[in-house]
């Protein structure tokens, strides 16, 4: 397996493989860009079909984290880690401690946080072996950043609805949420409280049952959720669900969800545009979680964190406006703004106060 010729290789600064025979750990850490600070990103555990699939995922995810932190105005770089294994079967406290040793061996170049297949308790076990872990403080969510991710995505959906439909809220609109785990459940709650009709699907029957009973979500089979006729589709499960096959079946006017790397290829955003579908770049609207992580690390107040997350709306509105004006796909516009920011507006590595929206806007105009 060659890293440098991998399809998702993008000049990453660090890609390192780790294993531990005693616990069965097999993991990869990738740091894409550290211009703004150490590579910060979630530790994902997933039963990848092959080592190549795991490498592809960690390379794409770490690249997305670079853009996510840059557009959010955070003093962080882009990093990610993956553990190859089934979290329901293979995860043990010893394995997570071994992952902590692996993270620690990178000397702070990578800082781990929660992701699919890992939770706050897993990160706390890693933290017994390394200080380079975030998202474990006793904040209003017990350290869990997923409610903040959901809040940012909800605000992104509202901004997209305003842009496309001229509506101030989602009241009366139909929204399909694919995946009702940590983030998807909280997103569905925000939408229901806002008056939206929410359809939901999850391969985990317990997740779906909870959302149906507690929130009044209308259940849909996982195989049918993408093609549902709705106003908004919110992918909140795994990535690459938007591809040359699935896009032809979509019947939503807006796609805005929490999943990372929703586009299977860079061409898929243009395919969505060609179908008249408004796409909200995932790395822009799902930044609430990494903003939460930053505020936990810096010890900054919850009110300031919430205000920072709420800036996602203005940034998305600017991206959509520019995409309309230029005719370019929204994903390309958002990436170009992030790259421009990385090249010309890197703050000092030790900075702990996020850039203001005005300062960020000044760097991307």
TIMI-59382 format. One record per residue: residue number from 1; residue in one letter; x, y, z of N, C-alpha, C in turn. Coordinates in steps of 0.02 Angstrom, whole numbers. Each point is the difference from the previous one (the first is absolute). Last residue first. Layout:
N
NUM,A,X,Y,Z,X,Y,Z,X,Y,Z .
...
END
This chain:
365
365,X,-602,1899,68,-28,45,-50,55,27,-44 .
364,X,19,-142,199,-26,-39,-56,-31,44,-53 .
363,X,97,75,213,51,-41,-31,-24,-35,-63 .
362,X,-142,136,137,51,43,-31,52,-42,-37 .
361,X,-168,-104,130,-26,25,-63,52,41,-37 .
360,X,52,-77,216,-1,-54,-48,-24,25,-68 .
359,X,-7,151,176,70,-14,-18,4,-56,-52 .
358,X,-209,53,90,23,56,-42,72,-13,-24 .
357,X,-99,-149,153,-27,-10,-67,24,56,-47 .
356,X,162,-58,201,-68,25,-7,-25,-14,-71 .
355,X,185,-157,121,-7,61,-39,-73,21,-2 .
354,X,91,-140,211,-19,-8,-71,-4,67,-35 .
353,X,161,-62,210,-63,35,-13,-17,-6,-73 .
352,X,202,-89,90,-56,-38,27,-66,34,-12 .
351,X,278,-16,-97,-62,38,7,-55,-44,27 .
350,X,234,-59,-60,-23,-1,69,-65,38,10 .
349,X,113,-18,-215,-19,-66,22,-30,1,71 .
348,X,-23,214,-162,53,-33,37,-25,-66,28 .
347,X,-129,77,-214,18,32,63,57,-37,33 .
346,X,-69,24,-269,14,-47,54,18,38,64 .
345,X,-75,63,-240,-25,27,63,13,-46,59 .
344,X,47,-32,-248,14,69,16,-19,25,68 .
343,X,-19,-230,-102,60,30,-29,16,69,27 .
342,X,-197,-121,64,59,-35,25,64,33,-25 .
341,X,-207,81,-81,10,18,70,63,-33,28 .
340,X,-68,-57,-215,22,70,1,15,23,71 .
339,X,-95,-211,-29,70,0,-23,28,71,1 .
338,X,-229,-27,52,42,-28,52,74,1,-19 .
337,X,-159,69,-159,5,48,54,45,-25,56 .
336,X,-46,-146,-177,43,55,-23,7,53,54 .
335,X,-150,-178,37,70,-23,3,47,56,-20 .
334,X,-231,41,-20,20,-5,70,72,-22,8 .
333,X,-92,6,-217,5,68,27,24,-2,72 .
332,X,-47,-203,-105,61,29,-27,11,71,26 .
331,X,-199,-112,56,56,-32,32,66,30,-23 .
330,X,-205,68,-101,11,28,67,60,-30,35 .
329,X,-11,21,-270,-31,-40,52,18,26,70 .
328,X,-5,177,-202,40,-57,22,-38,-41,52 .
327,X,-66,213,-107,-21,-60,-35,39,-62,20 .
326,X,6,241,81,53,-27,-44,-23,-58,-42 .
325,X,-147,111,158,29,52,-42,50,-27,-50 .
324,X,-101,-144,162,-50,25,-48,31,49,-49 .
323,X,135,-75,175,-13,-55,-47,-51,22,-53 .
322,X,45,145,178,55,-1,-48,-10,-55,-52 .
321,X,-157,14,175,-4,60,-42,55,-1,-53 .
320,X,4,-168,160,-55,-11,-47,-9,60,-46 .
319,X,160,15,174,20,-51,-49,-54,-9,-52 .
318,X,-49,142,180,51,30,-44,22,-49,-54 .
317,X,-147,-76,167,-35,47,-43,48,33,-49 .
316,X,91,-141,166,-35,-38,-53,-35,47,-47 .
315,X,101,98,185,51,-27,-45,-32,-39,-57 .
314,X,-139,82,172,26,55,-42,52,-25,-50 .
313,X,-88,-155,158,-52,24,-45,26,53,-48 .
312,X,136,-84,176,-3,-45,-57,-52,24,-50 .
311,X,39,98,218,30,32,-59,-1,-44,-61 .
310,X,-70,-71,220,-52,35,-38,27,38,-60 .
309,X,143,-110,157,-35,-49,-42,-51,35,-44 .
308,X,108,131,160,47,-19,-53,-34,-49,-48 .
307,X,-115,64,194,2,55,-48,46,-16,-58 .
306,X,-9,-154,175,-63,0,-37,-1,55,-52 .
305,X,184,-8,147,0,-57,-46,-63,0,-43 .
304,X,17,155,174,42,20,-56,3,-56,-52 .
303,X,-114,-46,198,-37,51,-38,40,23,-60 .
302,X,97,-153,155,-50,-31,-44,-37,52,-42 .
301,X,256,48,92,-69,-8,24,-48,-27,-53 .
300,X,269,-63,15,-40,59,-15,-73,-13,16 .
299,X,217,-139,4,-33,20,61,-42,63,-8 .
298,X,136,-136,-164,21,67,21,-32,23,65 .
297,X,-54,-212,-99,73,2,8,24,66,28 .
296,X,-230,-25,-55,18,-42,58,75,3,13 .
295,X,-80,108,-189,-19,37,60,13,-40,63 .
294,X,40,-102,-211,46,56,12,-17,37,65 .
293,X,-146,-170,-71,64,-28,22,50,55,16 .
292,X,-204,62,-99,-10,-21,70,65,-26,29 .
291,X,-1,47,-227,-2,63,38,-8,-15,74 .
290,X,-16,-178,-145,70,19,8,5,68,35 .
289,X,-217,-81,-47,35,-45,45,72,21,12 .
288,X,-140,117,-157,-17,14,70,38,-44,49 .
287,X,0,1,-252,58,22,40,-16,13,73 .
286,X,-128,-71,-213,7,-45,57,58,18,45 .
285,X,-60,124,-202,-56,2,46,6,-49,58 .
284,X,177,19,-166,-17,67,23,-55,-4,53 .
283,X,78,-192,-117,53,23,45,-11,71,25 .
282,X,-152,-103,-158,-3,-31,66,52,28,48 .
281,X,-122,133,-205,61,-38,13,2,-27,72 .
280,X,-220,41,-144,35,37,52,62,-40,19 .
279,X,-169,12,-230,42,-39,46,36,46,48 .
278,X,-227,-7,-177,45,43,37,38,-41,51 .
277,X,-116,-70,-245,1,-12,72,52,44,34 .
276,X,-58,-39,-244,-36,53,34,-4,-7,75 .
275,X,120,-136,-166,-68,-23,14,-41,54,35 .
274,X,228,37,-50,-33,-13,-63,-71,-25,7 .
273,X,137,29,191,-17,66,-29,-37,-9,-66 .
272,X,86,-192,101,-57,26,39,-23,67,-29 .
271,X,193,-90,-92,-59,-41,-19,-62,24,37 .
270,X,206,97,56,-25,26,-64,-60,-41,-24 .
269,X,106,-77,190,-32,64,16,-28,32,-63 .
268,X,128,-199,-16,-69,-11,20,-35,64,22 .
267,X,237,-34,-69,-48,15,-53,-73,-3,23 .
266,X,189,-61,137,-6,73,-5,-50,20,-54 .
265,X,-40,-232,125,55,29,-39,-10,75,-5 .
264,X,-141,-123,144,46,-55,-15,61,25,-39 .
263,X,-151,141,180,12,-7,-72,50,-56,-12 .
262,X,-51,62,221,-61,-26,-30,8,-12,-75 .
261,X,154,60,206,15,-27,-67,-61,-32,-32 .
260,X,-49,30,248,61,24,-33,7,-33,-68 .
259,X,-237,52,137,51,-50,-18,60,33,-33 .
258,X,-209,114,68,58,0,45,55,-47,-20 .
257,X,-186,138,-166,3,-49,54,66,2,37 .
256,X,-164,94,-217,38,32,54,0,-47,59 .
255,X,-106,45,-265,36,-51,37,44,35,51 .
254,X,-235,61,-158,58,21,39,31,-62,32 .
253,X,-191,-23,-136,26,61,-30,64,24,33 .
252,X,-100,-260,-36,4,55,48,29,61,-34 .
251,X,-28,-236,-76,-58,42,-13,-5,55,54 .
250,X,188,-199,-119,-20,49,51,-61,40,-21 .
249,X,129,-172,-127,-62,-21,33,-25,51,51 .
248,X,206,19,-129,-55,-4,-48,-67,-17,32 .
247,X,203,1,126,-22,68,-15,-59,0,-49 .
246,X,117,-203,64,-50,23,47,-27,69,-18 .
245,X,175,-100,-135,-61,-40,-1,-54,31,45 .
244,X,220,94,-16,-31,4,-66,-63,-42,-7 .
243,X,56,85,246,43,-24,-54,-38,1,-66 .
242,X,-10,42,283,-19,38,-59,48,-18,-57 .
241,X,31,-89,216,-68,-21,-19,-25,36,-62 .
240,X,219,7,138,-4,-25,-69,-69,-24,-20 .
239,X,60,3,267,12,42,-58,-12,-35,-66 .
238,X,-134,-52,241,66,-5,-29,6,42,-63 .
237,X,-189,79,145,29,-65,14,72,-1,-28 .
236,X,-181,171,-22,34,3,65,28,-67,20 .
235,X,-129,160,-210,39,-60,12,40,7,65 .
234,X,-225,123,-98,56,10,47,36,-65,12 .
233,X,-185,138,-179,30,-64,18,61,14,43 .
232,X,-237,147,-72,70,-4,21,19,-71,15 .
231,X,-214,48,-89,31,64,-14,75,-1,14 .
230,X,-135,-224,-80,2,46,58,30,66,-23 .
229,X,-58,-268,-77,-18,67,-27,-8,48,59 .
228,X,165,-225,-12,-64,26,24,-12,70,-29 .
227,X,194,-158,-23,-43,17,-55,-67,29,20 .
226,X,170,-71,158,32,47,-46,-47,22,-56 .
225,X,-69,-166,164,5,68,27,29,50,-50 .
224,X,-42,-251,-13,-45,47,-32,12,73,17 .
223,X,114,-200,90,9,-2,-73,-42,52,-36 .
222,X,-15,-32,240,64,28,-20,10,3,-75 .
221,X,-247,14,103,50,-52,-9,66,31,-23 .
220,X,-173,139,152,9,-18,-71,54,-54,-3 .
219,X,-172,147,194,50,-50,-19,-1,-16,-74 .
218,X,-55,230,146,-36,-49,-41,50,-50,-27 .
217,X,8,154,235,29,-10,-66,-39,-54,-36 .
216,X,-27,95,231,-52,-3,-51,27,-3,-70 .
215,X,118,2,223,-4,60,-42,-57,0,-50 .
214,X,52,-181,161,14,62,37,-14,63,-41 .
213,X,-32,-224,-93,-38,6,63,9,68,32 .
212,X,119,-52,-200,-71,-4,-13,-40,14,63 .
211,X,234,-16,15,-19,62,-34,-75,1,-14 .
210,X,93,-196,95,5,55,47,-24,65,-32 .
209,X,14,-192,-135,-55,-5,47,1,58,50 .
208,X,180,-22,-153,-61,21,-33,-59,0,49 .
207,X,206,-82,77,5,72,-14,-64,26,-31 .
206,X,19,-231,34,-9,35,63,3,76,-9 .
205,X,46,-149,-182,-71,6,14,-14,37,65 .
204,X,202,21,-179,-7,-21,70,-73,12,20 .
203,X,63,69,-209,10,-73,-2,-3,-29,70 .
202,X,-134,222,-81,63,-20,31,5,-75,-3 .
201,X,-162,239,-75,20,-69,-11,66,-14,34 .
200,X,-226,197,-20,65,-24,22,11,-73,-16 .
199,X,-154,253,-37,4,-71,-16,69,-25,20 .
198,X,-156,229,69,64,-35,-6,-11,-74,-13 .
197,X,-114,264,-9,-21,-70,-3,63,-41,-15 .
196,X,2,249,126,8,-41,-60,-32,-69,7 .
195,X,24,191,166,-63,-11,-37,5,-41,-63 .
194,X,163,60,182,-9,56,-47,-63,-8,-42 .
193,X,69,-168,152,-16,59,40,-11,61,-43 .
192,X,72,-196,-104,-68,-9,24,-22,60,42 .
191,X,222,-4,-76,-46,8,-56,-73,-6,23 .
190,X,175,-42,155,-2,72,-18,-53,11,-55 .
189,X,39,-223,59,-33,36,54,-5,74,-16 .
188,X,121,-138,-146,-72,-12,-7,-38,37,55 .
187,X,232,4,14,-22,40,-57,-76,-8,-9 .
186,X,103,-132,162,-4,69,22,-22,46,-57 .
185,X,35,-226,-54,-55,5,48,-9,73,23 .
184,X,184,-55,-141,-64,-1,-35,-59,8,47 .
183,X,223,-19,89,-13,64,-33,-69,1,-32 .
182,X,64,-200,114,12,57,44,-19,66,-33 .
181,X,-106,-187,-134,45,-11,56,9,64,40 .
180,X,-132,-67,-208,-28,32,59,41,-17,62 .
179,X,-13,-6,-291,44,-12,57,-24,39,60 .
178,X,-83,92,-214,29,-67,-8,51,-10,56 .
177,X,-224,164,-45,63,-7,36,24,-72,-7 .
176,X,-179,186,-127,19,-71,9,69,-4,32 .
175,X,-216,191,-17,73,-12,4,11,-74,12 .
174,X,-199,199,-75,14,-71,9,75,-11,-3 .
173,X,-156,226,80,41,-31,-51,12,-73,17 .
172,X,-119,159,143,-40,-27,-54,40,-34,-55 .
171,X,137,162,147,-69,-19,19,-39,-23,-62 .
170,X,235,84,33,-16,-61,-35,-72,-23,14 .
169,X,94,264,-7,5,-60,41,-14,-61,-44 .
168,X,3,217,-96,42,14,58,9,-61,45 .
167,X,-38,21,-279,-35,-13,63,48,10,59 .
166,X,40,5,-249,-21,63,29,-38,-8,65 .
165,X,111,-166,-154,-73,5,4,-25,66,28 .
164,X,239,-55,-35,-35,-32,-56,-75,15,0 .
163,X,145,89,173,31,15,-65,-42,-26,-58 .
162,X,-63,-51,224,-8,72,-13,25,18,-70 .
161,X,36,-217,72,-71,10,-12,-15,74,-14 .
160,X,217,-57,66,-13,-25,-67,-73,10,-20 .
159,X,65,53,220,29,49,-47,-12,-22,-72 .
158,X,-70,-147,170,-41,61,1,27,52,-50 .
157,X,126,-194,33,-62,-16,-35,-44,62,-4 .
156,X,194,17,128,16,-2,-71,-62,-15,-42 .
155,X,-18,-8,234,6,70,-23,16,3,-74 .
154,X,-4,-212,96,-67,28,1,1,73,-25 .
153,X,205,-106,34,-33,-25,-61,-71,27,-5 .
152,X,122,52,195,28,34,-58,-32,-23,-65 .
151,X,-61,-110,199,-25,69,1,26,39,-61 .
150,X,78,-221,37,-69,1,-22,-27,71,-4 .
149,X,215,-32,90,0,-15,-72,-71,5,-27 .
148,X,23,18,229,23,61,-34,4,-10,-75 .
147,X,-53,-186,136,-55,49,-1,19,65,-34 .
146,X,171,-167,26,-48,-13,-53,-62,46,3 .
145,X,207,-22,149,-9,57,-46,-55,-9,-51 .
144,X,57,-89,266,-20,-23,-67,-11,60,-46 .
143,X,50,13,239,58,-4,-43,-17,-20,-71 .
142,X,-166,35,170,45,-50,26,62,-11,-42 .
141,X,-169,170,-35,-18,-64,-30,46,-56,26 .
140,X,26,228,68,-72,-11,8,-24,-65,-30 .
139,X,251,-7,68,-38,58,-22,-74,-15,7 .
138,X,231,-112,75,-69,-3,23,-36,64,-18 .
137,X,209,-114,-145,-15,42,58,-74,-7,19 .
136,X,122,-98,-190,-13,-43,58,-16,41,62 .
135,X,80,59,-237,-70,-20,2,-17,-45,59 .
134,X,252,-1,-103,-48,53,13,-71,-28,3 .
133,X,288,-69,11,-69,-23,-8,-46,58,18 .
132,X,253,-47,35,-20,25,-66,-69,-28,-21 .
131,X,139,-51,199,-39,61,9,-29,25,-66 .
130,X,55,-266,78,24,58,-38,-42,62,16 .
129,X,-36,-216,101,67,-13,-29,28,59,-38 .
128,X,-217,-11,105,43,-25,54,70,-12,-25 .
127,X,-176,68,-147,31,56,38,40,-24,60 .
126,X,-130,-149,-136,59,21,-36,38,53,40 .
125,X,-204,-65,85,49,-55,8,64,17,-37 .
124,X,-177,147,-26,26,5,68,50,-56,15 .
123,X,-118,-2,-203,51,52,0,30,9,69 .
122,X,-177,-150,-20,58,-25,-37,56,51,0 .
121,X,-206,64,92,35,-46,44,62,-30,-35 .
120,X,-143,142,-126,37,37,51,39,-47,45 .
119,X,-52,-107,-233,-37,47,42,44,32,52 .
118,X,-5,-148,-261,32,16,64,-42,51,38 .
117,X,-65,-82,-216,28,-59,31,38,12,64 .
116,X,-27,203,-160,-41,-60,-7,36,-60,30 .
115,X,95,211,107,-25,-9,-68,-44,-62,-2 .
114,X,158,184,178,-50,-52,-12,-20,-2,-73 .
113,X,246,88,56,-66,17,27,-48,-57,-17 .
112,X,291,68,4,-58,-42,-14,-63,27,32 .
111,X,245,100,-99,-42,2,60,-65,-36,-17 .
110,X,272,24,-104,-70,-18,-10,-35,-1,68 .
109,X,222,64,-8,-16,21,-69,-73,-16,-17 .
108,X,122,-56,208,-45,57,-2,-16,26,-69 .
107,X,142,-197,50,28,60,31,-44,62,-4 .
106,X,-19,-245,-68,6,51,-53,20,68,29 .
105,X,-46,-198,133,63,-9,-35,10,53,-54 .
104,X,-204,-22,123,53,34,38,67,-3,-36 .
103,X,-188,-117,-88,-8,72,-7,58,37,34 .
102,X,-6,-230,31,15,15,-70,-6,75,-14 .
101,X,-65,-82,212,73,-4,-8,21,20,-71 .
100,X,-230,-18,42,29,59,33,76,1,-5 .
99,X,-113,-189,-74,-8,55,-48,27,65,29 .
98,X,-6,-183,141,53,-9,-50,-5,53,-54 .
97,X,-171,-7,158,62,25,31,59,-8,-47 .
96,X,-204,-87,-70,-2,73,-1,61,30,35 .
95,X,-25,-234,2,12,23,-69,0,76,-2 .
94,X,-56,-102,203,71,-7,-14,17,24,-70 .
93,X,-228,-7,69,37,53,34,75,-3,-15 .
92,X,-154,-100,-188,11,-16,71,34,60,32 .
91,X,-132,-88,-250,24,53,44,6,-24,72 .
90,X,-89,-128,-192,73,-1,8,27,51,50 .
89,X,-239,-33,-65,28,-65,14,73,2,22 .
88,X,-136,191,-63,-45,-38,43,30,-67,21 .
87,X,112,152,-152,-2,28,68,-46,-40,47 .
86,X,147,-86,-212,-70,11,16,-5,26,71 .
85,X,219,41,-165,-33,-49,42,-72,19,12 .
84,X,233,137,-61,-31,-51,-41,-30,-53,46 .
83,X,50,271,33,15,-66,28,-38,-51,-41 .
82,X,88,269,-46,-48,-54,-7,28,-62,33 .
81,X,31,294,-6,26,-67,10,-56,-51,-9 .
80,X,80,279,-61,-50,-51,11,35,-66,15 .
79,X,33,296,-50,25,-66,16,-57,-49,9 .
78,X,74,277,-66,-43,-56,-17,32,-67,14 .
77,X,36,248,132,11,-30,-65,-47,-58,-10 .
76,X,-28,235,156,11,-72,-3,14,-21,-72 .
75,X,-92,214,123,73,-9,-3,19,-74,2 .
74,X,-235,116,-104,31,-32,59,75,-7,-9 .
73,X,-202,79,-144,42,50,34,32,-27,63 .
72,X,-144,-109,-173,-29,16,65,41,51,38 .
71,X,73,-85,-210,-61,38,-11,-34,19,66 .
70,X,193,-137,13,17,64,-31,-62,44,-9 .
69,X,-23,-222,81,28,45,50,17,68,-29 .
68,X,-80,-165,-150,-50,14,52,26,50,51 .
67,X,144,-85,-169,-46,50,-26,-52,20,53 .
66,X,150,-172,57,38,61,-14,-46,56,-22 .
65,X,-90,-215,28,9,35,63,41,64,-9 .
64,X,-32,-148,-184,-60,37,16,6,39,65 .
63,X,175,-143,-59,-3,57,-46,-61,43,14 .
62,X,19,-201,116,48,49,26,3,62,-45 .
61,X,-137,-182,-68,-26,32,60,47,53,27 .
60,X,65,-134,-187,-54,47,-17,-25,37,61 .
59,X,163,-166,35,28,54,-41,-53,51,-17 .
58,X,-63,-195,115,37,45,45,32,57,-40 .
57,X,-121,-168,-121,-43,38,45,39,50,43 .
56,X,116,-150,-144,-38,49,-39,-42,44,46 .
55,X,114,-180,98,46,54,-20,-37,54,-38 .
54,X,-120,-192,55,15,38,61,46,59,-16 .
53,X,-48,-153,-172,-59,40,16,12,43,62 .
52,X,167,-152,-62,-4,54,-48,-60,45,13 .
51,X,28,-199,123,46,52,23,-2,60,-46 .
50,X,-221,-147,6,71,-9,-17,42,55,30 .
49,X,-233,-21,46,6,-61,-39,72,-16,-18 .
48,X,-82,136,226,15,10,-71,11,-67,-36 .
47,X,-115,80,229,25,-64,-29,12,6,-75 .
46,X,23,198,198,-46,-27,-50,29,-64,-29 .
45,X,37,233,173,9,-72,0,-53,-30,-44 .
44,X,130,258,41,-55,-41,-24,17,-74,5 .
43,X,71,254,102,26,-68,-4,-58,-45,-18 .
42,X,30,281,-49,-28,-58,34,39,-64,-11 .
41,X,119,246,-8,-55,-34,-34,-18,-64,35 .
40,X,204,210,-34,-51,-22,48,-57,-33,-39 .
39,X,272,90,-26,-55,-34,-34,-49,-28,50 .
38,X,150,223,53,5,-73,-4,-60,-30,-35 .
37,X,40,246,-74,8,-31,65,5,-76,-8 .
36,X,-16,156,-185,-35,38,52,10,-28,70 .
35,X,99,-104,-194,15,71,-7,-30,42,57 .
34,X,10,-250,-61,6,29,67,18,74,-2 .
33,X,-112,-225,-153,30,67,-3,1,29,71 .
32,X,-53,-236,-43,0,28,-67,38,66,-3 .
31,X,7,-234,152,-3,73,9,8,30,-70 .
30,X,-68,-259,110,20,44,-55,-8,72,21 .
29,X,10,-277,98,-7,71,16,24,40,-60 .
28,X,-90,-270,57,36,47,-43,-15,71,25 .
27,X,-12,-282,96,-25,69,-7,45,40,-46 .
26,X,-60,-243,144,26,17,-66,-29,68,-17 .
25,X,12,-178,232,-6,66,-31,33,1,-69 .
24,X,-21,-181,175,-29,-5,-67,-7,67,-35 .
23,X,102,-61,221,-70,23,1,-35,-8,-68 .
22,X,230,-71,35,-34,-19,61,-74,18,0 .
21,X,154,65,-176,-20,-71,-3,-42,-20,60 .
20,X,27,237,-129,17,-27,66,-27,-71,3 .
19,X,58,222,-189,-32,-63,19,24,-21,69 .
18,X,-5,220,-205,17,-27,65,-36,-65,14 .
17,X,83,203,-201,-38,-60,15,23,-28,67 .
16,X,-2,256,-135,37,-49,39,-47,-58,18 .
15,X,41,248,-145,-43,-60,-1,39,-55,34 .
14,X,17,288,-48,15,-59,42,-51,-54,-12 .
13,X,0,205,-126,63,9,37,21,-63,37 .
12,X,-148,21,-237,-6,-5,73,68,5,33 .
11,X,-88,19,-241,57,33,31,-3,-1,75 .
10,X,-168,-113,-119,-4,71,-16,57,37,34 .
9,X,-128,-262,-63,61,34,22,-2,73,-23 .
8,X,-162,-181,-48,-17,56,45,61,37,26 .
7,X,17,-194,-148,-43,49,-32,-15,61,43 .
6,X,232,-136,24,-70,-12,18,-43,54,-30 .
5,X,246,-24,-5,-40,-7,-61,-73,-14,14 .
4,X,160,26,176,10,58,-43,-39,-3,-66 .
3,X,3,-182,164,-34,59,25,2,56,-51 .
2,X,7,-273,-38,39,61,-6,-41,59,23 .
1,X,7,-284,34,-43,60,0,44,62,0 .
END
